[in-house]
Amino acid sequence: MAGTSGRLMDRKMALSPQEAADILGVSLPTVRKLLFTGRIRFARAGRRILIPVSALEAFLNGEEVKNAASR
């Protein structure tokens, strides 16, 4: 699993909520909860939610979200 997620994250700048859920090994509703409670930073492109790879890495490293204004 680590090899696959590493290759995916090397190629992309942003992930969909489903891709983030797959990488984290959690459900899509769990990722949505993390997004909308401000635990993981995200951006919107129209109706799409985009999670910067750097935001997912920061979450995994236990870093605090400094700007939750992207909600």
Secondary structure, 3 states (H helix, E strand, C coil): CHHHHHHHHHHCCEECHHHHHHHHCCCHHHHHHHHHCCCCCCEEECCEEEEEHHHHHHHHCCCCCCCCCCC
